[in-house]
Amino acid sequence: MNRHNFNLLEIWTALGLCAAQTLAASPTHRHVLSLDGTWQIAEGRLDQAPAAFDHTVAVPGLVSLAQPPFFEPGPKVADRRRIAQKDPRRDAFWYRRTFRLDGPVPPVATLKVNKAMFGTHVVLNGQSLGDHLPCFTPGYFDAAKVLQIGENELLVRVGADRDAVTEAVPSGFDFEKERYIPGIFDSVELILCGSPSIVSVQTAPDIRSKTVRVQARLRNAGGSDASFTMRFTVREAKSAKIAGRVELSSSSIAAGTEKVVEAVIPIDHCRLWSPETPFLYTVEADSGADACVTRFGMRVFRLDPVSGRAVLNGRPYFMRGSNFTLYRFFEDGECRELPWKEHWVRRLHQRVKDMHWNCLRYCIGFPPEAWYRIADEEGILIQDEFPIWFGGKSWSTWPKALKSPELAAEYAEWMQERWNHPSVVIWDASNETTTGETGAAIRQVRPLDLSGRPWDNSYSYPQEPGDSLEAHPYHFIRPDYKLALLAKADPVPSGNEAGNDGKHAAIINEYGWLWLNRDGTPTTLTEQLYKNLLGPQSTMAPRRHLYATYLAAETEFWRTGRRAAAVMHFTTLGYSRPEGQTSDHWINVPKLEWEPEFYRYVRDSFAPVGLSIGFWEDKAVGGQALPLHVTLINDLDQPWNGPVTLRLKQGNHVLLKLQQSTHLDGLGKSELAFDLAWPGLAGCCTLEAELHGVDGKAVRSTRELEIISSTPQTAR
């Protein structure tokens, strides 16, 4: 298996069909040829390339985008719980394109295939460059001995199904997925440079000293010892203004070996990265024979086991967010080429910010690398989850052949690709999985990360005090559950086989269990729930309204409890199909238009200065008086002052209005008590608490109830 890893400057270039792309090689410094664009493609066997290529396909993308289309690439599986899955029509897909090289072949020529399902085999000019079985981390292939001046022919083979990589390699098994569509779904590029080459660069910011530690790993591909002088230059990413420089003393590296060098670089006028101010820097590492540029942000992140909170740049930071399940979206009818359209991906992340969210879990799968670049730029914290989901102890499907050495190798490749992204703050080893293999792999690779990010080990107990506890507290998994039961619900999030002993920060990245398909129909997991809550004849509108109001109320429950470092709704990007289990909230996927009820109610429940009505019942007795509590929370550093208004409405008619002015400390929580007497008028009403946030816009908490008469009806 090819295990070479680089951290490289990304160059995005649109290419035509098998165009004769030309690159003038140079013996020094780095040149990157993007091989993205339109490739030829054909189906066939694993051990033999096809004789003809009569289809075309975009790279990056999936085989399902080929023209003319192939018949059922990634066919629907017969049993979603069965790990093995064989495409009966073909064993592999072969990609083909050509490119030109003008000038001599440099000492180092490396082909990088960022991500490809399922497994990658590369042939250049008729010669095999080897295999890379992992599907979700980059493969690097040494092309120097085969690359030739003039035209070059490149073939890349991917498996047609998960059987191509065997059960000893993670292949993205997901209990909900019906199709596993193969393809080169991230960029391909050829990297040319001199020797010693820069294999990887890692940055580790220190905001107290306003410095960045930069570690570079070099390799001497030559046949003799090489001398070099390492230079590092830090610039502001947008302005290109130099913010720091360091030149190290001359050094040497033996032939055929690697060497690690590092420097600590002071940053002039240092600016921190956060979701509110996503300021970015670049660092150029230059060995004289090779130079690469890496982007980073000055930010530090940890989870505090004492307070149970996230700490960003030395300050407590409340994480509010959602999930993207991109690999499920891959099989959705609306997917097409959207995940590779820059404007759509950026707008998707901007929609996240508009929901008052500052974090995401990239759930059960890594998106293309461009998504991380966009998350850096837009300012979103990412819990980056490796594509493993094999279930807990009582329902595990863990493959016996999948062992920790393979996981550790893939985890290391993953980390080296991501560790400079300021957006990536938590390494997540798997989803809802109980196994000792992931924990053993984590122990092997944890020291590689100079920034010391927390790890999430799913249903296994956290290894270190600063690691996170995965919590999936699904109240409505019980079809007979009612919102009123939240009044007595445990505010400590669990939903994990390991339990919650309060010694680690809990990350709630799933809760609710209220899903509707995009057309408003219940999913297979919620059909009975909606029958119980709304009756067997309910229609789309009341279901969507209930979903939104109940999800908003439960969001308020978890946020105001202050027992979780993060509250992350599930899910913002998924699939929608009649026989599906979960779904998202779009009514127009290409335009990214939210379902209006969801946007109206759930957005307010995530407001940084928020509130929650402490009334959960669906009925109240007319004429009865009670103290009604409204909980206020402030996720921001600065204090908040203003009125809180409580209204009882019947339709558009306000039956009652109460108001109190209050002060809320930064990062604070407080409670207001309103003396409320329910009116004697029977009927359905809406109880609404309102404040105006720091942006001046109204934020509301809503409860819907029926006022019933206190006088028993006499039979006539």
C-alpha positions as CSV (number, residue, x, y, z in Angstrom):
1,M,0.0,0.0,0.0
2,N,1.3,3.5,-0.9
3,R,1.7,5.4,2.4
4,H,3.5,8.6,1.3
5,N,1.9,11.8,2.5
6,F,2.3,15.4,1.5
7,N,0.7,18.7,2.5
8,L,0.6,20.7,-0.7
9,L,-0.4,24.0,-2.3
10,E,-3.7,23.3,-4.1
11,I,-3.9,24.7,-7.7
12,W,-7.4,24.4,-9.3
13,T,-7.3,24.4,-13.1
14,A,-10.2,23.5,-15.5
15,L,-9.0,21.0,-18.1
16,G,-10.6,19.7,-21.3
17,L,-11.1,16.1,-22.4
18,C,-7.7,14.3,-22.5
19,A,-6.3,17.7,-23.5
20,A,-2.6,17.8,-24.1
21,Q,-1.8,19.7,-20.9
22,T,1.7,21.0,-21.0
23,L,4.1,21.7,-18.1
24,A,7.6,22.9,-18.5
25,A,9.6,21.0,-15.9
26,S,12.2,22.7,-13.7
27,P,14.9,21.1,-11.6
28,T,14.1,23.4,-8.7
29,H,11.1,24.4,-6.8
30,R,7.6,23.1,-7.2
31,H,5.2,23.0,-10.1
32,V,1.8,21.5,-9.8
33,L,-0.3,20.3,-12.8
34,S,-4.0,19.9,-12.1
35,L,-5.4,16.9,-13.8
36,D,-9.0,17.8,-13.0
37,G,-11.5,18.0,-15.8
38,T,-13.0,15.6,-18.3
39,W,-11.5,12.1,-18.5
40,Q,-12.4,9.1,-20.6
41,I,-13.8,6.1,-18.7
42,A,-14.7,2.5,-19.3
43,E,-15.9,-0.4,-17.2
44,G,-14.2,-3.8,-17.0
45,R,-12.0,-6.1,-15.0
46,L,-9.6,-5.4,-12.2
47,D,-6.7,-7.1,-13.9
48,Q,-6.9,-5.7,-17.4
49,A,-7.5,-2.3,-18.8
50,P,-10.3,-2.0,-21.4
51,A,-9.5,-1.9,-25.1
52,A,-11.7,1.1,-25.7
53,F,-12.9,4.1,-23.7
54,D,-16.3,5.2,-25.0
55,H,-17.6,7.2,-22.0
56,T,-16.5,10.5,-20.4
57,V,-16.7,11.6,-16.8
58,A,-15.8,14.6,-14.7
59,V,-12.9,14.4,-12.3
60,P,-13.6,15.0,-9.5
61,G,-17.0,13.4,-9.4
62,L,-18.7,10.0,-9.3
63,V,-19.1,7.4,-12.0
64,S,-22.8,8.1,-12.0
65,L,-22.1,11.3,-13.8
66,A,-20.6,9.5,-16.8
67,Q,-21.8,10.3,-20.4
68,P,-23.3,8.3,-21.8
69,P,-24.4,6.8,-18.5
70,F,-23.4,3.4,-17.3
71,F,-26.2,1.0,-16.3
72,E,-26.6,1.2,-12.5
73,P,-23.1,2.0,-11.2
74,G,-23.1,1.3,-7.5
75,P,-26.4,-0.7,-7.7
76,K,-28.8,-0.8,-4.8
77,V,-27.8,-3.3,-2.2
78,A,-30.1,-6.1,-1.3
79,D,-29.4,-5.9,2.4
80,R,-28.3,-2.6,4.0
81,R,-26.9,-4.5,7.1
82,R,-24.6,-6.7,5.0
83,I,-21.1,-5.4,4.7
84,A,-20.1,-7.3,1.5
85,Q,-21.6,-5.9,-1.6
86,K,-20.6,-6.9,-5.2
87,D,-21.6,-5.2,-8.4
88,P,-22.8,-8.1,-10.6
89,R,-22.1,-6.2,-13.9
90,R,-18.4,-5.2,-13.6
91,D,-15.4,-5.3,-11.3
92,A,-13.8,-2.0,-12.0
93,F,-13.9,1.4,-13.8
94,W,-10.9,2.6,-15.6
95,Y,-10.2,6.3,-16.1
96,R,-7.9,7.6,-18.9
97,R,-6.4,10.9,-19.9
98,T,-3.2,12.3,-21.4
99,F,-0.9,15.3,-20.6
100,R,2.3,16.7,-21.9
101,L,5.6,17.4,-20.2
102,D,8.0,19.9,-21.9
103,G,11.6,19.8,-20.6
104,P,13.5,17.4,-18.5
105,V,11.9,15.1,-15.9
106,P,12.7,16.6,-12.5
107,P,14.2,14.5,-9.6
108,V,10.8,14.2,-7.9
109,A,7.5,13.6,-9.7
110,T,4.5,12.6,-7.6
111,L,1.0,11.8,-8.7
112,K,-1.6,12.6,-6.0
113,V,-5.1,11.1,-6.1
114,N,-6.9,12.9,-3.3
115,K,-9.8,10.4,-2.7
116,A,-11.2,7.6,-4.8
117,M,-13.7,4.8,-4.1
118,F,-12.9,1.9,-4.1
119,G,-9.2,1.7,-4.1
120,T,-6.8,3.2,-6.6
121,H,-4.4,1.5,-9.1
122,V,-2.3,3.8,-11.3
123,V,-0.7,3.0,-14.6
124,L,1.5,5.7,-16.3
125,N,2.8,5.1,-19.8
126,G,2.0,1.4,-19.5
127,Q,3.9,1.0,-16.2
128,S,2.2,0.3,-12.9
129,L,2.9,2.9,-10.2
130,G,1.2,0.8,-7.5
131,D,-2.0,0.7,-5.5
132,H,-3.6,2.7,-2.7
133,L,-6.5,0.8,-1.2
134,P,-7.8,3.4,1.3
135,C,-10.9,5.2,-0.1
136,F,-11.0,8.4,1.9
137,T,-7.3,9.5,2.2
138,P,-4.9,10.6,-0.6
139,G,-2.8,8.2,-2.5
140,Y,0.7,9.3,-3.6
141,F,2.5,7.6,-6.5
142,D,6.1,8.0,-7.6
143,A,6.1,8.8,-11.3
144,A,9.6,10.1,-11.8
145,K,11.0,6.9,-13.4
146,V,8.1,6.5,-15.8
147,L,7.2,10.1,-16.6
148,Q,8.5,11.1,-20.1
149,I,9.1,14.3,-22.1
150,G,6.2,14.9,-24.4
151,E,2.9,13.1,-24.2
152,N,2.0,10.9,-21.3
153,E,-0.9,8.5,-20.9
154,L,-2.4,8.1,-17.4
155,L,-4.8,5.3,-16.3
156,V,-6.5,5.2,-12.9
157,R,-8.5,2.2,-11.9
158,V,-11.1,2.2,-9.1
159,G,-13.0,-0.8,-7.8
160,A,-16.7,-0.9,-8.9
161,D,-17.7,-1.9,-5.4
162,R,-16.6,-2.2,-1.8
163,D,-15.5,-5.8,-2.3
164,A,-12.5,-4.5,-4.3
165,V,-10.8,-3.3,-1.1
166,T,-12.0,-6.3,1.1
167,E,-13.3,-6.0,4.6
168,A,-9.8,-5.3,5.9
169,V,-10.1,-1.7,4.6
170,P,-12.8,0.8,5.6
171,S,-15.1,1.3,2.6
172,G,-17.8,3.6,4.0
173,F,-20.3,1.1,5.3
174,D,-23.4,2.8,6.5
175,F,-26.6,1.2,7.8
176,E,-28.7,3.7,5.9
177,K,-27.0,3.8,2.6
178,E,-28.5,1.8,-0.3
179,R,-25.9,2.6,-3.0
180,Y,-22.1,2.9,-2.9
181,I,-21.2,4.7,-6.1
182,P,-17.5,4.5,-7.1
183,G,-15.4,7.3,-8.6
184,I,-12.5,9.7,-8.2
185,F,-14.4,12.1,-6.1
186,D,-11.6,14.5,-5.3
187,S,-8.8,16.2,-7.3
188,V,-5.9,14.6,-9.1
189,E,-2.6,16.5,-9.6
190,L,1.0,15.9,-10.6
191,I,3.6,17.5,-8.4
192,L,7.1,18.2,-9.8
193,C,10.1,19.5,-7.8
194,G,13.7,19.1,-7.0
195,S,15.4,17.2,-4.2
196,P,15.3,17.4,-1.2
197,S,11.5,17.6,-1.6
198,I,9.1,18.8,1.1
199,V,6.9,15.8,2.0
200,S,4.7,17.5,4.6
201,V,4.4,20.7,6.6
202,Q,2.6,21.0,9.9
203,T,1.7,24.2,11.8
204,A,1.0,24.5,15.5
205,P,0.0,28.0,16.6
206,D,0.8,29.5,20.0
207,I,-1.5,32.4,20.6
208,R,0.1,33.4,23.9
209,S,3.5,34.0,22.4
210,K,2.0,35.0,19.0
211,T,4.2,32.5,17.3
212,V,3.6,29.5,15.0
213,R,5.7,26.3,15.2
214,V,6.3,24.9,11.7
215,Q,7.6,21.4,11.2
216,A,8.6,20.3,7.7
217,R,9.5,16.7,6.7
218,L,12.0,16.5,3.8
219,R,13.1,13.6,1.6
220,N,16.2,13.2,-0.4
221,A,15.3,11.2,-3.5
222,G,18.8,11.6,-5.0
223,G,21.7,9.1,-4.9
224,S,24.0,11.3,-2.9
225,D,23.9,13.5,0.2
226,A,22.3,16.9,-0.3
227,S,22.8,20.2,1.4
228,F,19.9,22.7,1.9
229,T,19.0,25.9,3.7
230,M,15.4,25.9,5.0
231,R,13.4,29.2,4.8
232,F,9.9,29.9,6.2
233,T,7.9,32.9,5.2
234,V,4.5,33.7,6.8
235,R,2.1,36.0,5.0
236,E,-1.4,37.2,5.6
237,A,-3.5,35.1,3.2
238,K,-5.5,37.9,1.6
239,S,-3.1,40.8,1.5
240,A,0.1,38.7,1.0
241,K,1.7,41.0,3.5
242,I,4.7,39.3,5.2
243,A,4.0,38.6,8.9
244,G,7.1,36.6,9.8
245,R,10.3,35.1,8.4
246,V,12.9,32.5,9.6
247,E,15.9,31.1,7.9
248,L,17.6,28.1,9.4
249,S,21.3,27.2,9.3
250,S,22.4,25.1,6.4
251,S,22.0,21.4,6.9
252,S,22.4,18.1,5.0
253,I,20.3,15.0,4.4
254,A,21.6,11.6,3.4
255,A,20.7,10.0,0.2
256,G,17.4,8.1,0.3
257,T,16.4,9.3,3.8
258,E,14.0,11.8,5.4
259,K,14.7,14.6,7.8
260,V,12.4,16.7,10.0
261,V,13.3,20.4,10.5
262,E,11.3,23.0,12.4
263,A,11.2,26.6,13.3
264,V,9.2,28.9,15.6
265,I,8.1,32.0,13.8
266,P,6.9,35.2,15.5
267,I,3.8,36.7,13.9
268,D,3.7,40.5,13.5
269,H,0.4,42.1,14.5
270,C,-1.0,38.6,15.1
271,R,-4.7,38.1,14.4
272,L,-6.6,35.1,15.7
273,W,-8.9,32.8,13.7
274,S,-12.4,32.1,14.9
275,P,-15.8,31.5,13.4
276,E,-16.5,35.2,14.0
277,T,-13.2,36.4,12.5
278,P,-11.8,33.7,10.2
279,F,-8.4,35.4,9.6
280,L,-6.0,33.2,7.6
281,Y,-2.2,33.1,7.1
282,T,0.0,31.2,4.7
283,V,3.5,29.8,5.4
284,E,5.9,29.0,2.5
285,A,8.4,26.4,3.2
286,D,11.4,26.6,0.8
287,S,14.3,24.1,0.7
288,G,15.9,25.6,-2.3
289,A,14.9,22.6,-4.4
290,D,11.3,22.6,-3.4
291,A,8.8,25.1,-2.0
292,C,5.2,24.7,-1.0
293,V,2.6,27.0,0.6
294,T,0.3,25.9,3.4
295,R,-2.6,27.9,4.8
296,F,-3.3,28.0,8.5
297,G,-5.0,30.1,11.2
298,M,-3.8,31.3,14.6
299,R,-6.2,29.5,16.8
300,V,-6.1,27.0,19.7
301,F,-8.9,24.7,20.7
302,R,-9.5,22.2,23.5
303,L,-12.2,20.6,25.5
304,D,-12.2,21.3,29.3
305,P,-13.2,18.2,31.3
306,V,-13.9,20.3,34.4
307,S,-16.4,22.7,32.9
308,G,-17.5,20.4,30.1
309,R,-17.1,23.2,27.6
310,A,-15.1,23.9,24.5
311,V,-12.4,26.5,24.9
312,L,-11.4,28.5,21.8
313,N,-8.4,30.8,21.9
314,G,-8.5,30.7,25.7
315,R,-12.1,31.5,26.1
316,P,-15.2,29.3,26.7
317,Y,-17.0,28.8,23.5
318,F,-20.5,27.3,23.0
319,M,-20.7,25.2,19.9
320,R,-24.0,25.3,18.0
321,G,-24.3,23.4,14.8
322,S,-25.4,20.6,12.5
323,N,-24.2,17.6,10.4
324,F,-23.4,17.0,6.7
325,T,-23.8,13.3,5.6
326,L,-22.3,13.8,2.2
327,Y,-21.9,10.2,1.3
328,R,-25.6,9.7,1.8
329,F,-26.2,12.7,-0.4
330,F,-24.1,11.0,-3.1
331,E,-27.0,8.6,-3.7
332,D,-29.7,11.3,-3.6
333,G,-31.4,12.2,-6.9
334,E,-30.6,15.9,-6.4
335,C,-26.9,15.3,-5.9
336,R,-25.6,15.2,-9.5
337,E,-22.5,17.5,-9.7
338,L,-23.4,19.8,-6.8
339,P,-20.7,18.7,-4.3
340,W,-18.1,19.9,-6.8
341,K,-19.6,23.2,-7.7
342,E,-17.7,25.9,-5.6
343,H,-20.6,28.4,-5.5
344,W,-23.0,25.7,-4.2
345,V,-20.7,24.4,-1.6
346,R,-19.9,27.9,-0.3
347,R,-23.6,28.8,-0.2
348,L,-24.2,25.6,1.7
349,H,-21.7,26.6,4.4
350,Q,-23.1,30.2,4.4
351,R,-26.6,28.7,5.0
352,V,-25.1,27.1,8.1
353,K,-23.8,30.4,9.4
354,D,-27.2,32.0,8.8
355,M,-28.8,29.4,11.1
356,H,-26.6,30.8,14.0
357,W,-24.5,27.7,13.7
358,N,-20.7,27.9,14.2
359,C,-19.8,24.2,13.9
360,L,-20.5,21.1,11.8
361,R,-19.8,17.4,12.0
362,Y,-18.7,16.1,8.6
363,C,-20.5,12.9,9.4
364,I,-19.4,9.4,8.4
365,G,-17.3,10.7,5.6
366,F,-14.8,13.3,4.4
367,P,-15.9,15.7,1.7
368,P,-13.6,16.9,-1.1
369,E,-10.7,19.0,0.2
370,A,-12.3,22.2,-1.2
371,W,-15.0,21.9,1.5
372,Y,-12.3,22.3,4.2
373,R,-10.9,25.3,2.5
374,I,-14.3,26.9,2.4
375,A,-14.9,26.0,6.1
376,D,-11.7,27.8,6.9
377,E,-12.7,30.9,5.0
378,E,-16.3,31.0,6.2
379,G,-15.4,30.3,9.8
380,I,-16.9,27.0,10.8
381,L,-15.6,24.5,13.4
382,I,-15.4,21.0,12.1
383,Q,-15.7,17.7,13.9
384,D,-14.1,15.5,11.2
385,E,-15.5,12.0,11.3
386,F,-13.8,9.0,9.7
387,P,-16.2,7.0,7.6
388,I,-16.8,4.1,10.1
389,W,-20.2,3.1,11.5
390,F,-20.5,-0.5,12.6
391,G,-22.8,-0.2,15.6
392,G,-22.7,-0.7,19.3
393,K,-22.2,-3.9,21.3
394,S,-25.7,-5.3,20.8
395,W,-25.9,-4.5,17.1
396,S,-22.3,-4.5,15.9
397,T,-21.3,-5.6,12.4
398,W,-17.6,-4.9,12.9
399,P,-15.6,-6.9,10.3
400,K,-13.1,-9.3,11.9
401,A,-10.6,-8.5,9.2
402,L,-10.4,-4.8,10.0
403,K,-7.6,-4.2,12.5
404,S,-6.0,-1.3,14.3
405,P,-2.7,-1.2,12.2
406,E,-4.8,-0.5,9.0
407,L,-6.8,2.1,10.9
408,A,-3.7,3.7,12.3
409,A,-2.1,4.0,8.8
410,E,-5.3,5.6,7.4
411,Y,-5.8,7.9,10.4
412,A,-2.2,9.1,9.9
413,E,-2.9,9.9,6.2
414,W,-6.1,11.7,7.2
415,M,-4.4,13.8,9.9
416,Q,-1.5,14.9,7.6
417,E,-4.0,16.0,5.1
418,R,-6.1,18.1,7.6
419,W,-3.9,19.2,10.5
420,N,-3.3,22.7,9.1
421,H,-7.0,23.6,8.7
422,P,-8.0,25.9,11.6
423,S,-11.6,24.7,11.0
424,V,-10.8,21.1,12.0
425,V,-10.9,21.0,15.8
426,I,-11.9,17.4,16.7
427,W,-10.7,14.1,15.2
428,D,-13.6,11.7,15.2
429,A,-12.6,8.1,14.9
430,S,-16.0,6.7,14.1
431,N,-19.8,7.0,14.5
432,E,-21.8,4.9,16.9
433,T,-19.3,2.1,17.1
434,T,-18.0,0.0,20.0
435,T,-14.6,-1.6,19.3
436,G,-11.1,-1.7,20.7
437,E,-9.6,-1.3,17.3
438,T,-10.2,2.4,16.9
439,G,-8.9,3.1,20.4
440,A,-5.7,1.2,19.7
441,A,-5.3,3.2,16.4
442,I,-5.9,6.5,18.2
443,R,-3.1,5.7,20.7
444,Q,-0.7,5.1,17.8
445,V,-1.4,8.4,15.9
446,R,-2.3,10.9,18.6
447,P,1.3,12.2,19.0
448,L,1.4,13.1,15.3
449,D,-0.8,16.2,15.9
450,L,1.4,19.0,17.3
451,S,-1.8,20.9,18.1
452,G,-3.1,18.2,20.3
453,R,-6.7,18.2,19.1
454,P,-9.3,16.2,21.1
455,W,-10.4,12.8,19.8
456,D,-13.9,11.4,19.8
457,N,-13.9,7.6,20.1
458,S,-17.7,7.1,19.6
459,Y,-19.3,4.6,21.9
460,S,-16.0,3.6,23.5
461,Y,-15.0,5.5,26.6
462,P,-12.8,8.6,26.0
463,Q,-9.1,7.9,26.3
464,E,-7.9,11.2,27.6
465,P,-9.5,13.8,29.9
466,G,-9.6,16.3,27.1
467,D,-11.3,13.9,24.7
468,S,-15.0,14.2,23.9
469,L,-17.9,11.9,24.7
470,E,-20.3,11.2,21.8
471,A,-23.9,11.8,22.9
472,H,-27.0,10.9,20.8
473,P,-29.9,11.5,23.2
474,Y,-32.8,10.6,21.1
475,H,-35.9,11.2,23.2
476,F,-38.4,10.6,20.3
477,I,-36.9,7.2,19.5
478,R,-39.9,6.1,21.6
479,P,-43.0,6.5,19.4
480,D,-45.1,7.3,22.4
481,Y,-42.9,10.1,23.6
482,K,-44.5,13.5,24.2
483,L,-42.9,17.0,24.5
484,A,-44.4,17.2,28.0
485,L,-41.9,14.5,29.1
486,L,-39.0,16.9,28.7
487,A,-40.1,18.5,31.9
488,K,-38.7,15.5,33.8
489,A,-36.0,14.5,31.3
490,D,-32.4,14.2,32.5
491,P,-30.5,17.3,31.5
492,V,-27.2,15.3,31.4
493,P,-26.8,14.0,27.8
494,S,-26.1,10.3,27.4
495,G,-27.3,8.3,24.4
496,N,-24.0,6.4,24.5
497,E,-23.3,2.8,25.6
498,A,-20.3,4.1,27.5
499,G,-22.5,6.3,29.7
500,N,-21.8,9.8,30.8
501,D,-20.0,10.0,34.1
502,G,-19.5,13.8,33.8
503,K,-15.7,13.5,33.4
504,H,-15.6,14.5,29.7
505,A,-17.1,17.2,27.6
506,A,-20.2,15.8,25.9
507,I,-20.7,16.5,22.2
508,I,-24.4,16.2,21.3
509,N,-24.2,15.7,17.5
510,E,-27.5,13.9,17.1
511,Y,-30.8,14.3,18.8
512,G,-34.5,14.5,18.0
513,W,-35.6,11.5,16.0
514,L,-38.4,13.5,14.3
515,W,-37.3,13.3,10.7
516,L,-39.5,13.9,7.7
517,N,-38.7,13.4,4.1
518,R,-38.4,16.5,1.9
519,D,-42.0,16.1,0.7
520,G,-43.2,16.1,4.3
521,T,-43.9,12.4,4.7
522,P,-42.6,10.5,7.7
523,T,-39.5,8.3,7.3
524,T,-39.5,4.7,8.2
525,L,-38.2,5.6,11.7
526,T,-40.9,8.2,12.4
527,E,-44.1,6.9,10.8
528,Q,-45.5,5.5,14.1
529,L,-44.4,8.6,16.0
530,Y,-46.4,11.0,13.8
531,K,-49.4,8.7,13.9
532,N,-49.3,8.9,17.7
533,L,-48.7,12.7,17.8
534,L,-51.0,13.8,14.9
535,G,-53.3,10.8,14.1
536,P,-53.2,8.4,11.1
537,Q,-54.6,11.0,8.7
538,S,-52.1,13.9,9.2
539,T,-51.0,15.9,6.3
540,M,-47.7,17.6,5.3
541,A,-48.3,21.0,6.8
542,P,-49.1,20.0,10.4
543,R,-46.3,17.4,10.3
544,R,-43.7,20.0,9.2
545,H,-45.0,22.4,11.8
546,L,-44.8,19.9,14.6
547,Y,-41.3,18.8,13.5
548,A,-40.0,22.4,13.6
549,T,-41.6,23.4,16.9
550,Y,-40.7,20.2,18.7
551,L,-37.1,20.2,17.4
552,A,-36.8,23.9,18.4
553,A,-38.1,23.1,21.9
554,E,-35.7,20.2,22.3
555,T,-32.8,22.3,21.1
556,E,-33.7,24.8,23.8
557,F,-33.8,22.0,26.3
558,W,-30.3,20.9,25.6
559,R,-28.8,24.4,25.1
560,T,-30.3,25.9,28.3
561,G,-29.2,22.9,30.3
562,R,-25.6,23.8,29.7
563,R,-24.4,20.2,30.1
564,A,-23.0,19.8,26.6
565,A,-20.0,21.4,24.9
566,A,-21.9,21.3,21.6
567,V,-25.5,20.9,20.4
568,M,-25.5,19.8,16.8
569,H,-28.7,19.0,14.9
570,F,-29.0,16.0,12.6
571,T,-28.9,16.6,9.7
572,T,-28.5,19.5,7.2
573,L,-27.3,17.4,4.2
574,G,-28.6,13.9,3.6
575,Y,-30.9,12.1,1.3
576,S,-34.7,11.9,0.8
577,R,-36.3,8.6,-0.4
578,P,-39.7,7.0,0.4
579,E,-38.0,4.1,2.3
580,G,-35.4,6.2,4.0
581,Q,-34.6,6.5,7.7
582,T,-33.5,10.1,8.0
583,S,-33.5,13.2,5.8
584,D,-32.7,16.9,5.7
585,H,-34.8,20.2,5.5
586,W,-34.4,21.5,1.9
587,I,-37.4,22.1,-0.3
588,N,-35.1,23.1,-3.1
589,V,-31.7,21.5,-3.0
590,P,-29.9,23.2,-6.0
591,K,-31.0,26.6,-4.6
592,L,-30.6,25.6,-1.0
593,E,-34.0,26.8,0.1
594,W,-34.9,25.8,3.6
595,E,-38.3,24.3,4.5
596,P,-39.9,27.5,5.9
597,E,-41.2,26.1,9.2
598,F,-37.8,24.7,10.1
599,Y,-36.1,28.0,9.3
600,R,-38.6,30.0,11.3
601,Y,-38.5,28.0,14.5
602,V,-35.2,26.1,14.7
603,R,-33.1,29.1,13.7
604,D,-34.3,31.0,16.8
605,S,-33.6,28.1,19.0
606,F,-29.9,28.4,18.1
607,A,-29.6,32.1,18.6
608,P,-26.4,33.0,20.5
609,V,-28.5,35.0,23.0
610,G,-31.5,32.7,23.4
611,L,-34.3,31.8,25.6
612,S,-36.6,28.9,26.5
613,I,-40.0,28.8,28.1
614,G,-40.1,26.4,31.0
615,F,-43.5,25.0,30.1
616,W,-43.8,21.7,28.3
617,E,-47.4,20.6,28.8
618,D,-49.8,20.6,25.9
619,K,-52.7,21.6,28.1
620,A,-53.4,24.3,30.7
621,V,-56.4,24.9,32.9
622,G,-58.2,28.2,32.4
623,G,-58.3,30.5,35.4
624,Q,-55.3,28.7,37.0
625,A,-52.3,30.9,38.1
626,L,-48.7,29.7,38.2
627,P,-45.2,31.2,38.1
628,L,-43.9,30.5,34.6
629,H,-40.1,30.5,34.2
630,V,-38.1,31.6,31.1
631,T,-34.5,30.7,30.9
632,L,-32.0,33.0,29.2
633,I,-28.6,32.0,27.9
634,N,-25.8,34.1,26.4
635,D,-23.2,32.3,24.3
636,L,-21.3,35.6,23.7
637,D,-18.5,37.2,25.7
638,Q,-20.3,40.6,25.9
639,P,-23.3,41.1,28.3
640,W,-26.8,41.5,27.0
641,N,-29.4,43.9,28.3
642,G,-33.0,44.3,27.2
643,P,-36.7,43.4,27.7
644,V,-38.1,39.9,27.7
645,T,-41.7,39.8,26.6
646,L,-44.1,36.9,27.3
647,R,-47.3,36.7,25.2
648,L,-50.2,34.4,25.1
649,K,-51.9,34.4,21.7
650,Q,-55.0,32.8,20.1
651,G,-54.4,33.2,16.4
652,N,-53.4,36.8,15.9
653,H,-55.2,38.0,19.0
654,V,-53.0,38.7,22.0
655,L,-54.7,37.4,25.2
656,L,-52.0,38.4,27.6
657,K,-48.7,40.3,27.5
658,L,-46.1,40.5,30.3
659,Q,-42.6,42.1,30.1
660,Q,-39.5,42.3,32.2
661,S,-36.2,44.1,31.6
662,T,-33.1,42.1,32.6
663,H,-29.3,41.9,32.4
664,L,-27.4,38.8,31.2
665,D,-23.7,38.5,31.7
666,G,-21.4,37.4,28.9
667,L,-21.4,33.5,28.7
668,G,-24.1,33.7,31.4
669,K,-27.4,32.0,32.2
670,S,-30.4,33.4,34.2
671,E,-34.0,32.7,34.8
672,L,-37.0,35.1,34.9
673,A,-40.3,34.3,36.7
674,F,-43.6,35.6,35.3
675,D,-46.7,35.4,37.3
676,L,-49.2,34.0,34.8
677,A,-52.9,33.4,35.1
678,W,-54.4,31.4,32.3
679,P,-57.5,33.1,30.9
680,G,-60.8,31.4,31.2
681,L,-61.3,31.3,27.4
682,A,-60.9,27.7,26.2
683,G,-59.2,26.9,23.0
684,C,-55.8,26.4,21.3
685,C,-53.2,29.0,22.1
686,T,-49.5,29.9,21.5
687,L,-47.2,30.9,24.4
688,E,-44.4,33.0,23.1
689,A,-41.3,34.5,24.8
690,E,-39.3,37.1,22.9
691,L,-36.1,39.1,23.2
692,H,-34.1,41.0,20.7
693,G,-30.6,39.7,20.1
694,V,-27.3,41.6,19.5
695,D,-28.3,42.1,15.9
696,G,-31.5,43.7,17.0
697,K,-33.7,40.9,15.5
698,A,-36.4,39.1,17.5
699,V,-35.6,35.7,19.0
700,R,-38.6,33.6,20.1
701,S,-39.3,30.5,22.1
702,T,-42.8,29.0,21.4
703,R,-45.0,26.5,23.1
704,E,-48.4,25.4,21.7
705,L,-51.1,24.3,24.1
706,E,-54.8,24.0,24.6
707,I,-56.5,25.9,27.4
708,I,-59.3,23.7,28.9
709,S,-62.2,24.7,31.1
710,S,-61.8,24.3,34.9
711,T,-65.5,23.5,35.2
712,P,-66.4,19.9,34.4
713,Q,-69.1,19.7,31.7
714,T,-72.4,18.4,32.9
715,A,-74.1,15.7,30.9
716,R,-77.5,16.5,29.6
